[in-house]
Amino acid sequence: MKITMLGTGNAMVTKCYNTTFVITDKDKYFLVDGGGGNQIFNQLEKSNIDWKNIKEIFVTHKHIDHLIGVIWMIRKICRSMKKGEYIGDVNIYAHEELSEIINSISYMLLNKKETDFIGQRVHIVSVKDGEEREIIGNKTVFFDIHSTKAKQFGFSMYYDEDKKLTCCGDEPYNEVEEKYAKNSNWLLHEAFCLYSDREKFKPYEKNHSTVKDACKLAEELNIDNLILYHTEDKNIKNRKNLYLNEGQKYFKGNIFIPDDLESIEL
């Protein structure tokens, strides 16, 4: 298994793409969020991932930097189905409120020859807090992160029999997530900026974390490997070293600060 970061930035970045990634297990792909536009296809192409092979998609929440790329995916998949070029069905998972939004936007913006496939081969699937599904062959549990803003879900994926990867979404950890996040082999957590830059970027006003916060949390939760994403882009050239230097003061495990298009073997 590997994770490919198509984008690593927060909503307002211009030097990288919005946070979205693909988990690959052999020849199966699980797309998490879509970023803010059709650049998702460019990112997939550069990552050597054929979008027509993506059959499982999860949308964490309704913010446009996560949702709009998924609408583009629906449009292109439906057009490809019409031409007989997309084989099989696609499942798009989201919590109930978001499922309704995805469905409504699709019918408002796409034409009939595209929306004819929704409900037939494009399945918008509502998942509940704590619900278990099999995604790309792996047990996956979706959970409500209890966001203070838009309702948002994360997930834990169990793989290789006894390993676990947990995604906490793009807001600070809430203690209700402990049973999912604790003892994860891999934890994906947002880190809006360095703690030393908190006065400049004001992450707490936006309900986000710093590198220090995320790393202290990972240490407390007994995490092996921590992936930091959803960052600012003003320090993009030196982000890896800056974030790693701050994070290692608080977390003894492995810290990954991926760039766009970087893949990490799990």
Buried (B, 14 or more C-beta within 10 A) or exposed (E): BEBBBBBBBBBEBEEBBBBBBBBBBEEBBBBBBBBBBBBBBEBBEEBEBEBBBBBBBBBBBBBEBBBBBBBBBBBBBBBBBEEEEBEEEBBBBBBEEBBEBBBEBBEEEBEEEBBBBBEEBBEBBBBEEEBEBEBBEBEBBBBBBEBEEBBBBBBBBBBEEEBBBBBBBBBBBBEEBEEBBBBBBBBBBBBBBBBEBBEEBEBEEEBBBBBBBBBBBBBBBEBBBBBBBBBBBEBBEEBBEBBBBBBEEBBEBEBBBBEBBBBBEB
